[in-house]
């Protein structure tokens, strides 16, 4: 595809719908975009990668006409909106009719209290007829599978469902240029597949797409990949070309797609395989005979020791008393032994966030019984006994921040426990050391990067020394380096004896847990060890529930391995053993 720009001068070309020439944008003393020259051709699909704080969201806002730069030239859908004479407000107004943006956080985009009205908000501002607005709203509700939620209050939906509302609202405007800023961060496996499918369809229909993501494999579908670092473009080209720079990407805190990482590990172990970022190509080069034994399905809970339980959930149900009396949980039962790491997975809207709120004793179930750390959560006065014993890290933990300094924020929880000053200081110092924020005590939490804000919020929970730590999608929106850092922190917390319970949409993260609970349509579909739940025999049931298998296991099945590896290391070991057996 012809990109349609002069790479030397950055001058505008008639085929470009987005053209930025030497664009610089500053927030006070921070340079968010630094001399960016970038053009996007009509109908092109561009993927933007970069670590947290690299300038991706700022670039998205400039492309969508929500931010004007301090320097440079910007042309959007044929309108020069910023140039030597500064901002052209009339040009911006004309351009915005053809520009769509899906924000990273749907709460920043949803403006009404009814789903279908929120989707209609954009088309109404385009002054379309009521018939056309209705047609578009119905179409987009079907496209994002929210028809049954049309009259719901978006604020009562799960994070992933809110994200689908935001995506539907953007699509209803039928933009020529659609910018999606981490659209899959809060979505389950099925949701991410659906968004990728929608983007593919829109691309085929001629819509120009700029896709910002931390999921490296999603970038393989793009025509072109652009990598940002500290507001500058450091790599640009076709996906295969960009992902051939593995060492440089690693230095930027990014990673290769799954197949490329696997190929690298195999080559490092002496196996002569082609370097590739395409899973199909690598699978074909390693294809072996199909296994004869696919294992047995595991739908029943593994035996749980009744002694020394961190928590027990018995026949719990919960209903939201909204317009349609939405039942979020139905007859849930399970137990967790102290010191266990637990992963809760399920499709968006399956009841995961509701369950963790009940486990944290923020609310009581409508029926059934929950005992946490020996305390029955039915009575409010008893739930207060769990203050400090159960730590809760919300889906967007950075929104828990409020104090003037990092230290004051982290100290808030232990201070409310009535601890002596010396003990508070000791706990805060240890918590900040655990999350790697030592030296940031006097900084404002609002001046930290997004990843550091999340770590600060987690430090505030850790300073209370909880017996049980509950985390709702703790790595959502983090770049690969941030995810690795947080995973290392959580492993250390678990090794110290804390019971950890996390909601995740990542099957690879869930595979590392000792106990996995799968929710589907408000009830438990299956539970057990990671090896039991992620059995090949459960592949179809997990797929039907909007989920999938961990990537190493999916790859192993595609090449016919008779082992069921759940981690990259286990997969590499199996492939090495297989090849060694063939040689002998």
N, C-alpha and C positions, 0 to 999 in steps of 0.2 A: 504493500500500500504506500502511495506517495504521501509523505508527511506534510509537504506543502509549506516548508519554511526554509529560508536561507540560513543554514546553520552557522555561517560566519557572521552575518549581520543581525539576524533575528527579525528582519523586516517582514511586514505582514504580507500574506499571500491570499488571494481570493478564495482558495480552497479551505482556509483555516476558519474554524468557528471559535477558536480560542487562541489568542496570541499575546504573550507576555514578552516584553523586551526590556532587559536590564532592570527588572523590578526589584525594589528594596522596600521592606516594610519593617517598622520598628515599634515595639511596645516599650515606651520609656527608654531604658538603657539596653534592652534586649533586642537584637536584630533577629527577627523571626524569618524573614526572607532576605537573602543577600545576593543581589545581582542575578536574579533568575531570568533566563531567557528560555521560553518554552512555547511551542505551538502544538495545537491538536487539530487534526484535519476532520472535516465533515465525515461522520460515520466511523471514526476511529475508536478503538477500545484501548484505553491507556490505564495501566495499573501503577499506582504510586506507593512505594515502600519507603520505610525509614523508621528509625527508633523513635520512642516517645520523645517529644520535644524537638524533632528534626524540622518541623515547619509544615507538616502534611495538612493539618486542619486549617492552618492559616492560608495555605495555597488553595485549598478547597473553597474557602470563603472568598478569596480574590476571584477565582474562576466563576463563582456564582454571583458575583456582583454585590456581595454583602460587605466587603472591605475594599477600600481604595488604598493603594500603596502610597509611600512617601516619595518614591522616585520611579522613573521608567515610563513605559507605555503599556496600556492594556486595551485590547480590542476583543469584544465579546459578541458573537453572532452578528458580525458585520457592523457593530457600533463601536467607535473609538470612545471608550468611557473615561479614559485617563491618558493624559499626554502632557506635552510641554506647558500647556495652560492650566493644568490641574484637572479637577473633577468636572465632568460634564454630567450633571444630574439628570437632564432630560434623556441623554443617551443611556444612562444606567436604567432609567425607568422603562425605556423601550426594550432594552436587552433582557431584563428580568422576566419578561413574559415567556421567553424561550429557554429559561434556565431553571433547573430543578436541583435541590440539594436534600440529601438524607443525612441528618446530623448523626454524630457518634452516639449521642444520648437522646433517645426519643422524647424524654421529658422536656427537652429544650425546644421541641417542635410541635407538640400536641397543644392545641389552644382551646378546645371545646370540651364539654362534658358528655358528649355522645359520639360514638365511633363514626357513624356515617356522616354526621355533621362535620366532623374534623376532616374527613376525606373530601367533603364538598367545599371546604373553606377556600382552597386555592382556585378551583374552577369558578366559584362565585366572584372572586376578585378579578377574574378575567371577563366578567359580565356575560357569561354564557347563558343560554336559555335554561329554564328549569328542567326541560326534557333532556337536554344534552348533559346537564349536571347529573341528573338521575342515572342516565345511561353509563356515564363514566364511573360513578360511585359503585353501581352494581358490578360493573366489570372488574374494578380493582378489588372489591371485597372478595369476589370469586378468585381472582388471581393470587391473593395472599391468604386464601382459605379462612376468611373471617366473616363469611356471610351470616353465620349463626350469632355473631357478636355485634351486629350492626347497631343495636340499641343499647349496648353496654356503655358504662362509664369507663373511659380509657384508664383513669387513675386506679381502677380496681383490677386491671389486667396485669398479667405477668410482664416482666421486662421484655421478653421476646415477643409477646403479643403486641406490646406498645410499639416495638420496632417495626412490626408488620403494618401497623396503622400508619406510622410515619412514612414508610415506603409507599403504601397505597396512596397517601395524600400527594406525594411527589409525582407518582406516575399518572394520577388523575389530571394533572396539568399538561400532560403530553409534551414535555420539554424536548427541544432539539438537543440540548446538552444536559445529561443527568450525571450529577456528582454524588457518589455514595461514600461517606466517611465511616469506615468500619461497620458496614451494615450487618455483618454476621457476628459481631462481638457478643451479642446477647442471645443469639439463636442456637437452637439445637441442630443436630446433624441434618435432619430433614429440612429445617428452615434454611440452613446455609445452602443445601443443594437446590432448594427452591429458588432462592435469590440468584444463584449462579445461573439457573435455567432461565429465569426471567431476563437477566442481563444478556444472556445469549440470544434470546428471542428479540429483544429490543435492538441489539446490535445488528442482527440480520435484517431488521426492518429499517435500519439506517440511523438509529439514534446514536449520537456520540456519547460515549461513556468514559468517565474518569472515576476509577475505583481505587479507594485507599483501603489497604488491608494489612493485617499482621499475619494472615494465613498465607504462607509462601506458595503453597500449591495452587491457590486461587489465581496467582499471577500468571500461571502457565497458559490461561485462556486468553490473555491480552495480546493485542498486536504489538504493543510496546510497553516496556517497563522503565519507570523513572525512579531512581533511588536518591533520596534527600539525606543530607547530613548537615546539621547546624545551619539550615536555611539555604544550602547550596546543592545543586545537582552534582552528584559524584559519579553516578553511572547511568547510562541510558542506552537502550537498544532492544532488540528482540529478546524474549524471555531466555532462550538458550544462551545468548551472548552474555546477558547480565549475570545469569547463574553460573557461568563459567569462572566468575571471579569469587570463588568461595572464600579465600583468605581475606579479601577486602570486605566482603559482606560480614564475615565473622567479627572483624575489627569494628564494624559499625553496629554491632549488637544484633545482627540479623542472622538468618540461617538459610540453608538451602532447602528446596522441596524434599519431601520424604525420600523419593527414589535416588536423588543426587546424594543425600546423606548416607543412604544405604550403600550406594556404589563406592563412595569414599571410604567407608568403614571396611568394606570387603577388599578394596585395593590395599588399604593399610595392613590388612591381614594376609596379603600375598596372593589374593585371588584375582586373576586377570579377567576383569569384566570391563565393558565399555563405560566411560563416564557418561551419565545421562541425567537429565532432570525430568524425564518422561517415564512414568511407572510402567507403561505398556512395553516400552522398548526393553527395559531392564528385566521385566517379567519374562519376556520372550527369550532372552538370552540365558535365563536360569531355569526354564521350564523343565519339569521332570514328570514322572508318572503320577497320576492322581492317587491319593491315599485310599486304602480300602476301609479304614476305620475312621468314622467322623465323630465318634464319641456319643454320649447320651445326653439328652436334654436335662437341664437342672432348673426346676421351677420352684422347688420347695426350699424353705429356709434351712441352712445348716444348723445343726444343734448349737444352741447358745447356752453357755453356762449360766445358771440362774443365780449363782453366788457372785458377789462382787460386781454387780452390774452398774455401769455408769448411768444408764437410763433404760427404762422399760416403757414401751408403748403398747397398750392393750385395747384393741377394737376401737380405735379412735376415728371419729368422723367430725367434719367441720363444714359449715355452710355459711356463705356470705349472704347476708340478708339484703340483697339488692333486688332489682326489678324481677329477675327470673329465679331468685333463690338459688344461686349457683352453688353447687356442692363441690367443694374443693378437695375434700378427702373422704374416703368411704372405707370404713372398717379396716384401718391400718394397724398392723401388729408387728413388732420386732423388738429385739433387745440388743444392747451394745455393752460388751464387757469393758471394764476400765482399761485405759491405755491402748484401745483399738483405734486404728485409722479407718474411717468410713467414708465412702463416696456415695452420694445420692444422685442418680441420673434419671432423666426422663425428658420427654418432649416438652416444649414450651407450653405452659398451662396445665401440666400434669399434676401440680400441687406441691412442687418442691419448696418454693419459697414460703408457702403457707405452713408446711411441715416444720421447717426450721424455726419459724416464729413461735410455733407451739413448743418446740424443743427448748427454746430459749425462755419459755414461760412468759412471753410477752402477751399471750392470750391463752385461754383455756379451751379445750375441745368442747363441742356440743354434746358429744357422748363419748364414752370410753374413758380411759385413765392414762395419764402420763406421770411417771415417777422419774425425777431427775436428781441424781446425787442423793437419793434417799428421801426426796421431798415430793409429795404429791402436789401437782400444780393446779388442782381444781380451785382452791381458795386463793383469793388475791393476797391475803395476809401471809399465806405460806409461800407464795411465789416470791415475795420480798426476801425470803431467806436465801434465795439463790443469787442475790445481788453480789457480784464479785466472784461467784463460783462458776458461772457460765459466761463466757465471752462470746459476743456476737459481732462478726465483721459483715456488714451489709453489702449488698450488691455493688453499691458505689460508696465504698468506705471513706473516700475523700470528703464526702458530704457530711461526715461526722465531725469534721474539723471546725473549730470556731474561735479558738483562743488567739491571743496576740503573738505568742511565741510557741515554738515546738514543745519546749519543756512544760509550759503551762497546760498545753493541750494534753500531753501525755500524763501529766500529774492529776488531771481532773478526776479520773476514776478512783485511784487510790486515796485521794483526798476525801472523796465522799464516803470512803470506807472508814474514815476516822482514824487513820493510821498516824503515828508520830512523824514529824517532819523528816527526821533522819531516815526512817524506813521508806518514806515516799521518794526521797532523793535517791536512795539506793536502788529502789525498784525502777525508777525512771532511767537511771544510768544504765542498768542492765538491759532494759527493754530497747533503748536506743542503740546499744551495742549490738544486740541480736539482729536488728533490722538494718544495721549499717548507717545509722544517722548520728553517730557520735560526732560532736563538733557543730551540729546544726541546732543546738539547744536554744540559742537566742534568735534564730531566724524566724520570720513569719511563715507559718505553714502554707499561706496562700502564695508565697513566692517560690515554693518548691516545685519541681517538675511533677507531672501527673503521677509517675511511678513513685516518687518520693512521698507525695501526699498520701498515697495508699499505704506505704510503709509506716508513715507517721500515725495514721489511724490504727493500724495493727499494733503498733507499739503502745498506744493508749489502752488497748484491750489487754495486751500482755502484762502491762504494769500492774494489773489487778490480780495477777497470778491465778487465772481461772483453772479449775479442774477439767473443764470441758471447753473446747474452742470450736465454735460453729462458724463456718465461712460460706457465704452465698456468692458463688462465682468470683473467687478472689483474684483470678488472673485475667478476667475479661478486659479487653482493651489494652493490655500490656504488650510491649514488643517482646520478641523472643528472649532477649537478654533479661528483661524485667521478669518474665515468667520463670526463667531458670533461677534467678536470684530468689524470688519468692518461694519457689519449690524447695530450694535448699533451706530456707528459713523454716518452712513448715515441717520439713523432715527433722530438723533439729528440735523443734518444739515437741513433736511426737516422740522422739527418742528420749526426751526428758520426762516422759510419763504422762503427758497431757493427752486426753482422749480428743481426737480431732474428727470433726464431721464436716464435710464440705459438699456443697452442691456444685456440680460441674457439667458442662456440655462437652467436655473433652473425654472421649473414651480412653485415650492414652493416659490421661491423668488418673482416671478412675481405676485403670488396670494396676496402678501402684498401691491401691488401698488394700487393707486386709479384709474388708467387708464391703460389698457392693449391694445397694438397694435400688431396684429399678421401679420407678413409678410410671403408670400409664393410666390415663383417664381417671385419675383420683384414687386409684388403688395400687397395691403392690403387685407387679407382674411377676417378678422373681427377685430372689435375694440369695446371697451366699458369698463364698470367696470369689475373688476376681477370676480365677481359673474356672470355677463352676459357672458363673454368670456368662463370661465371655467364651463359652464353649462353642465350637463350630456348629453344633446341633441347635444352638439358640440363635443362629444368624438371622433366620427368617423372622422369628418372633421379635427380635430387636429391631429389625428393619421395619416391620409392621408398626412398631411403637415409635417410629420416627428417629431411631437411633442407629447404631452400627457396631462394628467390631473395632478394637484398637488397630491402628495402621499396620503394625508388624504382623498381627494375626491375619488381617485381610490379605496382605502380600503373601504370607506363607500359604494360604489357601489357593491363591491365584497361580502359584507355581507348583502346587501339589505336595508340599511338605507334610510329613506324617506327624510332625510335632506341632504344638500349639503355642508358639512364642507370643508373649504379651509385651515384650520390650524390644528395643532395637538391639541390645546386646545379646538377648536370647535368640533373636532372629539371625544375627550374624553367626553366632556359634552353630546354629542348626545348619545354615548354608555351608559353612566351612566343613562341618562334619560330613555333610552330604557329598561334597566335592572330593573330600579325602577318601570317602568310601568308594566313589566311582573310580578314582585313580588306582586304589589298591586292587 
